Amino acid sequence: MAAGYSGRAQTFHALIVADTQDPELTKACERDMITLHRQFTVIASAIKYQLKEQYFAGSAFGRKQLDEALRQLTPQPNDVVFLYYTGHGYNAPGRSDRFPILLLEKAEHNLGQNPGLSAIHDMLKSKKPRLCVTMGDCCNLLMNLTRGMTGKRVALKPLPSDSLNVAYRSLFLDVKGDVLIASSQPPQQACAHPDSGSFYTRAFDDALLHAARTNKPSTWENLLSDAQNRLILFKATQTKQSIYAVHVQEVPVPELAQAPLPVDRNRIVQENKLSDQQLREFRTQTEHKVAEFQRYLTIVADPDQQDNIRELAIENALRLFMPNTSMQVSSTRDKKVKEYALDSYLRRLKNLNQEKKYVDINLTFYDVALIGDWEPTKEGYSTTATYFQQFQAFDRKGQILYGDKTAKQVEVDLRDRKDPFYEEHKWIVLLGNVRITEATPKKSVQ
């Protein structure tokens, strides 16, 4: 636990805003409220904070009621504030803010009163709590106020019995700053089900549960990356992309990974400038990115997926990589290795069932990706990640026309980059060239 923040006599302010009167969302929003209440109870217990919850649902749902509560909110400097919204949302043509507008007022003449999620977050930050988290699970479509519903029911998972968990403390006690989260980027629709609630809320809840079970420190970047990967697992949200902005630092403030790294006379980053803990966190980010890439590959290769979904999977996959990367492919027939630009490879994969007259393609991955040791470079750090895939193509009778198993090694680059989305410099992991390999990397730093 961080020195100076014992948590005693401090308050965890939880504000839950839920559109439970909407005929389409009533049950889903009620389920979301239960899920967040359970998480807030565990978080407050884990960090030994007093929990103060406020609900804005039913007749209390609206801009006026929320504004009044925000006006009266007076957190202390060491308090935590977490506002959660579940309901309808939208965006507007030409609006520069990629975070959604919340549909608190539905009458057409009152639409101009609806606040942006970012504006609410800025208002909460101005109260100067130690940690401010604002999360919206809603659509981000351009002026489309209809939220997607699905028919698939997924059972809710229980919270861990041991609530005094190091993961919760590392996320909510040992840091200060702010986190802004939206379930979808524009122009995307959010999805929910009346029995199990909103899909992103479930993914976020599952990611928190997983972090708790590991009984190890976690970071907001890793948590939200995990939530995104879990969102991809649901068929209804395979191509949905959450967005978030994380601005937190440990308490007391250590030497941050975002700070420029001193280099020696050869322009090599000094090895002791990123701690083992920081390198472990970036290793986890690498694992998440490789897993995300694998899931996009399965979507691109699936001829049963809609064309626009496969195209979006290609677009999202390319964002995980550095520019001008390449992919090697092998053939068990002629034993040759060919190399393609990554975007060309992805489009060839998408069109294989047309070019080769394959009726079905099955691309699967087995074993966990192996991450090598981080090595210092002139710009930062590098390593490799090795994953194992099986490719099978079938004819109309279900017989295998072609199949192979390969191990592929991905170059991984960690350096201080300008984030194109938030236009700020931060340490970012990007994947690089993908090569066929028989070797496995050395054991990573533990």
Phi, psi and omega in degrees: 000141184292141179295139176088355180229067182293337178093345183288139179068011176259165187237139171258106181272114180246121178245118181248117181249114188223130181274070184282352178267352178289128184299332181277328190252359188311302185292321180297316181292324176296320177295319178300319179299318179296316181299312182290324177300317179297318179293317181297323178297316180293316181301311181300320178294319183295324183260004177061043176254151171285131180268125175237107183257142172231135181246136176236083184219170182059228180289346179273359179280122179165163182295318183297314182295319181292317179302319181294320179294319179294324179296322183274348182292124181227074180290152174278163186303335181258006182282164175245136176239128179228113176254128180238131179240133172227124184167204178276151176209166181200179174225179184230142179303134177081358180283129184281338182281118182279347175280149191286167169264137183268130182274075177277328178244121188260341178297137186303322182286350180251003184301328180294347180273350183291131183272153171281151177300322179296321180295318177296319179298316179297322179295318179293320178299325181295343176283348176060048169286168178294318180226131179235121179237127178235126186226130177237121174254095185198169178291160177227032181282157179284101175059024176252118190259013182261125180265138182288140176239151182233160183262000184274129180259131179236130183292141177284146180262144179287156175286156180295147182289329180267096184279341180278079192246140183296329180295317179297319180293322180292333181272323190243350182241319188270016179224162171224154180134214182211154181223128178241127188228135171229142186288341184211150175262157179287144358256084184241157179257140174273160182232148180209166175222139185299330183276332186236359174087192183287141186295317182291322178300319177296318180296318178296317179298315179296321179296320177295318179298318179296316178299321181294320183290334179289337181056034178232157176301147178231171176234160179295323179298315180293320180298312183286330173294319178295319178299319178296317179297325178288328177297325181293336183292334180277132183300322182292340185233027183301326183252010179283143183232114175285162176228149180203156175231120183246122177228078181231159174214157184290160177238123352292159188295118176272185172289113189281148177295336182283345182289149179301139182268126173298147180237159178274186186295341178266011180065027177260132178298132179292133190298332186274011183271346168241126182287166176302322179297316179296319178294326176295322179295318178290332175296317178297319177300321178297315178302317180296320182290322176295318179296321179295318179298318179299319180293322176296322179299319180294326178290315181299322184280348186275108181291347179279347178285149176296149184300318182294328177291320179293322178295319178295324177296321176297314181300315181291325179296318182296333180292341180281348189246159170289160178295154172060037177271162184230163180230128175267141176230150181242165177228125178286346181283306183252003177061023181262150175250125179246155182233133180231152167300144188302317180296324177294318178300315182297322180286326175295320178298319179297324186263006184301321182293340177271314184291320185259357181062034172281135178279324181217147179231134179237113179245114182235160180234140183228150186068159180279142178301138181261125182254131180278179176291147173285133177243134180291142176232182178295328184259341184173250181219157176217157174201191175226154175233129180250126176235162187236128184229154175237129180245129177224136177237137187239154175266187184295337180271002181083009179272145182287120175272329182204145177198147174204161175237131181222154170255130182237137182249126182255130172289141181233130184237126179242119179202170177283114182235160172272116180293119183294338182278311183262355177054048176218156181273134178202162178282123187229137173267128172232147178275159182232213183301144180248123184239149172285136185214157172250348185271160173241148183287164176293160180299134181284162180297136183249000000 
